[in-house]
Amino acid sequence: MTKQKGAGYLFVHFTGESPEGEQIYFSLSQDGLHWQDINEKKPVLRSKIGEKGVRDPYIVRSRLDGCFYIIATDLRIASGKGWEVAQYEGSTQMIIWRSEDLIHWSEPWTYQVDVQGAGCVWAPETIYDPEEGAYLVFWASMVREPGDEEAKQRIYCSYTRDFKDFTPSKTYIERDHHVIDTTIIEENGTFYRFSKNETTKNIRMDCGKYLQGEFTEVAAENLNALEGVEGPAAFPIKEEVCLMVDRFAEGLGYLPLLTSNLEKGDFQVLDSGSYDMGENQKRHGSVLVLEEGEYQRLMERWGEE
């Protein structure tokens, strides 16, 4: 990752458990802190397959083919199934879209995860692994593995180059507690991971030189102190990194934190007057740094200036 101002930012997210909330929404920003909802605050993409709802979308610009991909959780809580069923008997597939220009999107397709006994597939994300020359895709699944007294949320992973063909899944993050909602950002050859401890309901941070190597916890005091948060999303802003966390427990939406030193985990929690998340409630999503012309193209297609 090279820290950069960028020509703008695209925030891809869902808005909650309302009838239309669990679909794909777009918001734009020129500085990464002040957001404008586009497409008249309506979904840009809708899933009509699987559970007919999507959550936790992640957008990536593939360095292998130059296309954009959105991968998302196949889940619609608004249908009334409830969280217990969603975790233990939920969909085990991802919903995926592809685009060459951020404007025209393919019909969605599914990837059926091959984790035996998985009760769900939540919050899939991806990052390029230079050691493999492919994209590491990772997600949370509730699984009772051999030796477990009961099922536990773990992070599993697979590799792909085209988001259609995937390698066999394997365990990626195993902890003594439930872990979900992992995001990864790379800086200066080091990978920084942010994961939700589903037991304590806060975000923990660790780092490592290789995606499949050893990771060491980073004592990020201000981040660790935030309770009732999930859905971490990280991206560069000028010479800093912005980490946004969803304050789901209080229903307050995303809170941005900034750091100029990921290695030390020294995050500044922004006060409410220094950012504007827009009108739509924004739930677990991701941010794409836009190149020249992409911001304007999106605004011309869906903006309301």
Secondary structure, DSSP 8 states (H G I E B T S, - for coil): ------S-EEEEEE--SSTTTSSBEEEEESSSSB-EE-GGGS-SB---STTS-EEEEEEEE-TTTS-EEEEEEE--GGGS--HHHHHHS---EEEEEEESSSSSB---EEEE---TT----EEEEEEEETTTTEEEEEEEEEE--TT-SS-EEEEEEEEESSSSSB---EEEE--SS-EEEEEEEEETTEEEEEEEETTTTEEEEEEESSTTS--EEE--HHHHT--S-EEEEEEEETTEEEEEEE-TTTT--EEEEEES-GGGT--EE--GGG-B--SS--EEEEEEE--TTHHHHHHHHH---
